Amino acid sequence: MESHAPRLDLFGSSPVVAKALKHFSSASRALIDGARLPRATQDLVMLRASQINGCGYCTDAHSKDLAHAGESAARVNLVAAWRESTVFTDAERAALELTEQGTRIADAAGGVPDEVWAIAAKHYDEEQLAALLLFISLINASNRMGVINRMTGGDYQPGQFG
């Protein structure tokens, strides 16, 4: 039977790796705290990318953060089926579509279609689009670290990182 423990203690593996992770975390924190993007949209984007990438730890964290912030169970549970749901705004749907296209970039020969970007641009200004682009990029990197390092979901507690 395979172990479910992380393969590495990334923060304890080396001072260089710990320093890099601290900067990575700081970039995420700066976006979370400073982006003019609704917090619900931030977490919906991070949850959807985490679901697509199969990152148990990040899926656990972002679904719990949404619930802790007061999002309904229906909204949290329906993120994976947002296209077939009525509980998301048009702006959230545009952000979720951009997230899916940006997360599945290797599956699309031409990258993120202009039409997807144009729809997002109807709902978000340039600063918000830049923040969305960074959220999508950073969560995809986090997901990959979590999956490669075998970080499991289930133990996350909202607010545990401050």
C-alpha positions as CSV (number, residue, x, y, z in Angstrom):
1,M,0.0,0.0,0.0
2,E,1.3,3.4,-1.0
3,S,2.1,5.9,1.8
4,H,-0.1,9.0,1.9
5,A,2.5,11.2,3.6
6,P,4.1,14.0,1.6
7,R,7.3,12.9,-0.1
8,L,9.3,15.9,1.1
9,D,9.1,18.5,3.8
10,L,9.7,21.3,1.3
11,F,10.2,24.0,4.0
12,G,12.8,21.8,5.7
13,S,14.5,20.5,2.6
14,S,17.0,23.3,2.2
15,P,17.3,27.0,3.0
16,V,17.2,27.9,-0.7
17,V,13.9,26.0,-1.3
18,A,12.4,27.4,1.9
19,K,13.3,30.9,0.8
20,A,11.8,30.3,-2.7
21,L,8.6,28.9,-1.2
22,K,8.4,31.9,1.2
23,H,8.5,34.3,-1.9
24,F,6.0,32.1,-3.7
25,S,3.7,32.3,-0.7
26,S,4.2,36.1,-0.4
27,A,3.2,36.5,-4.0
28,S,0.0,34.6,-3.4
29,R,-0.7,36.5,-0.1
30,A,-0.2,39.9,-1.9
31,L,-2.8,38.9,-4.5
32,I,-5.3,37.6,-2.0
33,D,-5.0,40.7,0.2
34,G,-4.6,43.4,-2.4
35,A,-6.4,42.3,-5.6
36,R,-9.6,44.2,-6.5
37,L,-11.2,40.9,-7.2
38,P,-14.0,39.5,-5.0
39,R,-12.6,37.0,-2.5
40,A,-15.3,34.5,-3.5
41,T,-14.0,34.7,-7.1
42,Q,-10.4,34.2,-6.0
43,D,-11.4,31.0,-4.1
44,L,-13.7,29.8,-6.9
45,V,-10.8,30.1,-9.3
46,M,-8.4,28.3,-7.0
47,L,-10.9,25.6,-6.2
48,R,-11.7,24.9,-9.9
49,A,-8.0,24.7,-11.0
50,S,-7.3,22.4,-8.0
51,Q,-10.2,20.1,-9.0
52,I,-9.0,19.9,-12.6
53,N,-5.4,19.2,-11.5
54,G,-6.5,16.6,-8.9
55,C,-4.7,18.3,-6.0
56,G,-6.4,16.9,-2.9
57,Y,-4.7,19.4,-0.5
58,C,-5.6,22.5,-2.5
59,T,-9.2,21.3,-3.2
60,D,-9.7,20.7,0.5
61,A,-8.2,24.1,1.4
62,H,-10.2,26.2,-1.1
63,S,-13.5,24.4,-0.6
64,K,-13.2,24.9,3.2
65,D,-12.1,28.5,2.8
66,L,-15.2,29.2,0.7
67,A,-17.5,27.5,3.2
68,H,-15.7,29.3,6.1
69,A,-16.3,32.7,4.3
70,G,-20.1,31.9,4.2
71,E,-20.5,30.5,0.7
72,S,-23.4,28.1,0.4
73,A,-22.8,24.4,0.2
74,A,-24.5,24.5,-3.3
75,R,-22.0,27.0,-4.6
76,V,-19.0,25.1,-3.2
77,N,-20.3,21.7,-4.4
78,L,-21.3,22.9,-7.8
79,V,-17.9,24.5,-8.8
80,A,-17.0,21.3,-10.7
81,A,-20.2,21.6,-12.7
82,W,-20.5,25.3,-12.9
83,R,-21.6,25.3,-16.6
84,E,-24.7,23.2,-15.6
85,S,-25.4,25.4,-12.5
86,T,-27.4,28.5,-11.9
87,V,-25.7,29.7,-8.7
88,F,-22.8,31.6,-10.3
89,T,-22.8,35.2,-11.7
90,D,-21.9,35.9,-15.3
91,A,-18.6,37.4,-14.0
92,E,-17.8,34.3,-11.9
93,R,-18.6,32.1,-14.9
94,A,-16.2,34.1,-17.0
95,A,-13.5,33.7,-14.4
96,L,-14.2,30.0,-14.1
97,E,-14.0,29.6,-17.9
98,L,-10.7,31.5,-18.0
99,T,-9.4,29.3,-15.2
100,E,-10.4,26.1,-17.1
101,Q,-8.8,27.3,-20.3
102,G,-5.6,28.5,-18.5
103,T,-5.4,25.3,-16.5
104,R,-5.9,23.0,-19.5
105,I,-3.6,25.0,-21.7
106,A,-1.7,21.9,-22.9
107,D,-4.9,20.5,-24.3
108,A,-5.6,23.6,-26.4
109,A,-3.4,23.9,-29.5
110,G,-3.8,27.7,-29.6
111,G,-3.7,28.4,-25.8
112,V,-6.6,30.4,-24.3
113,P,-9.0,31.4,-27.0
114,D,-9.5,35.2,-27.7
115,E,-13.2,34.7,-27.1
116,V,-12.7,33.4,-23.6
117,W,-10.4,36.4,-22.8
118,A,-12.9,38.9,-24.4
119,I,-15.8,37.5,-22.2
120,A,-13.6,37.9,-19.1
121,A,-12.7,41.4,-20.2
122,K,-16.4,42.4,-20.2
123,H,-16.6,41.7,-16.5
124,Y,-13.1,42.6,-15.2
125,D,-10.9,45.6,-15.8
126,E,-7.2,45.3,-16.8
127,E,-6.0,45.2,-13.1
128,Q,-8.5,42.5,-12.3
129,L,-7.6,40.5,-15.4
130,A,-3.9,40.7,-14.4
131,A,-4.8,39.4,-11.0
132,L,-6.9,36.6,-12.4
133,L,-4.0,35.6,-14.7
134,L,-1.7,35.5,-11.7
135,F,-4.2,33.6,-9.5
136,I,-4.6,31.0,-12.3
137,S,-0.8,30.7,-12.8
138,L,0.1,30.5,-9.1
139,I,-2.6,27.9,-8.2
140,N,-1.6,25.7,-11.1
141,A,2.0,25.8,-9.8
142,S,0.8,25.1,-6.3
143,N,-1.3,22.2,-7.5
144,R,1.6,20.7,-9.3
145,M,3.8,21.0,-6.1
146,G,1.0,19.4,-4.1
147,V,0.4,16.5,-6.6
148,I,4.1,15.8,-7.2
149,N,4.8,15.9,-3.4
150,R,1.7,13.8,-2.7
151,M,0.0,16.4,-0.4
152,T,-3.3,14.9,0.7
153,G,-6.5,16.6,1.5
154,G,-8.7,16.4,4.6
155,D,-6.7,18.0,7.4
156,Y,-6.8,21.7,6.3
157,Q,-8.3,24.1,8.8
158,P,-9.4,27.6,7.5
159,G,-7.1,30.3,8.7
160,Q,-4.3,27.9,9.7
161,F,-1.8,30.0,7.7
162,G,-2.8,33.4,9.1
